[in-house]
């Protein structure tokens, strides 16, 4: 029988999503003067804040970085930092935070919304439409919540980059103020080295002490 590999399915690797202005343009055609993309980072770490950014576009905006932005998780740190500088120098943006203490007090979902609302409040005006990465924001009048918006929308991808760079910088500064936990490297995420430091030193003021690892630690004590 010729072709011993006949019949095997050859699946192409999935193509990475490229952000576009599709949703922004739809809003502009419907009369919106300003559209803001929002995104938050730092949802899963054991320490540090949830950080959000909002970036605002108008129909006349034409920026070279539009073609280069991607979901921040897919970019290297140097590329993120370069793009964040370009974004912040060219369009209105805002950054919002929810602290680890607030996360412990109100829960992660509410903290995500609080940080996004603070980022929107930091803009020079209230945008006519906010595009979020699947996060419902009931306190804002016009919100379009879309799955994977950080990979599909230029404004949301830009917001993810600004938020990621801002939070990483905050964690590097925290690393200097509270040494011993490796925040410069782990950014508060649950790496083996970070968990080992918690076991040895206990939690610090930046940790989310309501989360499971700390509850387990208290139980063991």
C-alpha positions in Angstrom: 0.0 0.0 0.0 1.5 3.3 -1.1 1.6 6.2 1.2 1.9 4.7 4.6 0.9 8.0 6.2 -2.3 8.3 4.1 -5.4 9.0 6.2 -3.6 10.9 8.9 -5.1 14.2 9.7 -2.7 17.1 9.4 -3.8 19.9 11.6 -2.2 23.2 11.1 -1.1 25.0 14.2 -3.6 27.6 15.3 -2.9 31.1 14.0 -2.3 33.7 16.7 -4.9 36.4 16.9 -4.0 39.8 15.5 -5.8 42.8 17.2 -7.9 45.0 14.9 -10.0 48.1 15.1 -13.2 46.3 14.2 -15.1 47.0 17.3 -13.7 50.5 17.7 -14.7 51.3 14.1 -18.2 49.9 14.7 -18.6 52.3 17.6 -17.3 55.3 15.6 -19.7 54.6 12.8 -22.5 54.6 15.3 -21.5 58.0 16.5 -19.1 57.4 19.4 -16.4 60.0 19.6 -14.2 58.1 22.1 -13.6 54.4 22.7 -11.5 53.1 25.6 -10.1 49.6 25.8 -9.5 48.3 29.3 -7.7 45.3 30.7 -6.4 44.1 34.0 -3.4 42.1 35.0 -2.2 40.4 38.2 -5.4 38.5 38.9 -3.7 35.2 39.8 -0.6 36.1 41.9 -0.3 35.5 45.7 1.1 39.0 46.2 0.7 42.5 44.9 -2.1 44.5 43.3 -4.5 43.9 40.5 -3.5 46.6 38.0 -5.7 47.9 35.1 -5.2 50.3 32.3 -7.5 52.2 30.0 -6.4 53.6 26.7 -8.7 55.9 24.7 -8.9 56.2 20.9 -10.7 58.6 18.6 -11.6 58.1 14.9 -8.7 60.3 13.9 -6.1 58.3 15.7 -3.5 56.7 13.4 -0.5 55.3 15.2 2.3 53.1 14.0 2.0 50.9 17.1 -1.5 49.9 16.2 0.0 47.1 14.0 2.5 46.0 16.7 0.3 45.6 19.8 -0.6 42.1 20.9 -2.0 40.6 24.1 0.7 41.5 26.6 1.2 37.8 27.7 2.6 37.0 24.2 5.3 39.7 24.2 8.7 39.8 25.8 9.3 42.4 28.5 11.5 44.6 26.4 8.9 44.8 23.6 6.2 45.5 26.2 8.2 48.3 27.7 8.9 49.8 24.3 5.3 49.7 23.2 4.0 51.0 26.6 6.3 54.1 26.2 4.9 54.7 22.6 1.3 54.2 23.7 1.6 56.5 26.8 3.3 59.2 24.7 0.7 59.3 22.0 -2.9 58.8 23.4 -4.8 59.4 26.7 -4.4 56.6 29.2 -5.2 55.8 32.8 -3.9 53.2 35.3 -5.9 51.9 38.2 -5.0 49.7 41.1 -6.7 47.4 43.7 -4.4 46.6 46.6 -3.8 43.2 48.1 -5.7 44.4 51.2 -8.7 45.3 49.0 -8.5 41.9 47.3 -8.7 40.2 50.7 -11.5 42.4 51.8 -13.8 42.5 48.8 -12.7 39.5 46.7 -10.8 39.2 43.4 -13.8 39.8 41.1 -14.8 43.0 42.8 -11.2 44.1 43.0 -10.8 43.6 39.2 -13.8 45.9 38.6 -12.6 48.5 41.1 -9.2 48.7 39.4 -10.7 49.0 35.9 -13.1 51.8 37.1 -10.2 53.6 38.6 -8.3 53.4 35.3 -11.3 54.8 33.4 -11.6 57.6 36.0 -8.0 58.5 35.3 -8.8 59.3 31.7 -9.4 63.0 30.8 -13.1 62.3 30.0 -15.6 59.5 30.2 -15.4 57.4 27.0 -18.5 56.9 24.9 -17.8 53.1 24.8 -15.6 50.9 26.9 -14.4 47.6 25.5 -13.3 45.0 28.1 -11.8 41.6 28.1 -15.0 39.7 29.0 -15.4 41.7 32.3 -18.9 43.1 32.9 -18.7 46.7 34.3 -22.2 47.6 35.5 -21.3 51.0 36.8 -20.3 52.2 33.3 -23.1 53.2 30.8 -21.8 51.6 27.6 -19.6 48.5 27.9 -18.8 45.9 25.3 -17.4 42.8 27.1 -15.8 40.4 24.6 -13.9 37.1 25.1 -10.2 37.4 24.3 -10.6 41.1 23.6 -6.9 41.6 24.7 -6.0 39.5 21.6 -8.6 40.9 19.3 -8.9 44.6 19.9 -6.2 47.2 19.4 -7.3 49.3 22.3 -7.7 46.4 24.7 -4.3 44.9 23.7 -2.7 48.4 24.3 -4.3 48.5 27.7 -3.0 45.1 28.6 0.5 46.2 27.7 0.3 49.4 29.7 -1.1 47.6 32.7 1.5 44.8 32.6 4.4 47.2 32.4 3.0 49.3 35.3 2.5 46.3 37.5 5.9 44.8 36.8 7.5 48.1 37.7 5.5 48.2 40.9 6.6 44.7 41.8 10.3 45.6 41.1 10.0 48.5 43.5 8.3 46.2 46.1 11.2 43.8 45.7 13.5 46.6 47.0 11.2 47.6 49.8 10.5 44.0 50.9 13.4 41.7 50.0 13.5 38.0 50.4 10.5 37.0 48.4 11.9 37.3 44.9 9.2 39.8 43.7 11.6 41.1 41.1 11.6 37.7 39.4 8.2 36.1 40.3 6.1 39.3 40.3 4.1 37.8 43.1 3.1 34.6 41.2 3.2 31.2 42.8 6.6 29.9 41.8 8.4 27.2 43.8 10.9 29.8 45.0 8.1 32.2 46.1 6.3 29.4 48.0 9.5 28.4 49.7 10.1 31.9 50.8 6.6 32.1 52.2 7.1 28.8 54.1 10.3 30.2 55.6 9.4 33.8 56.3 5.6 33.8 56.4 3.5 36.3 54.5 4.3 40.0 54.2 2.0 43.0 53.9 1.9 42.6 50.1 0.5 39.1 50.2 -3.2 38.2 49.7 -3.6 36.4 53.0 -7.2 35.3 52.4 -6.0 33.1 49.6 -5.7 29.3 49.9 -2.0 28.9 50.5 -2.1 31.2 53.5 -5.3 29.7 54.9 -3.5 26.3 54.7 -0.4 27.8 56.4 -2.6 29.1 59.3 -4.3 25.7 59.5 -1.0 23.9 59.8 0.2 26.3 62.5 
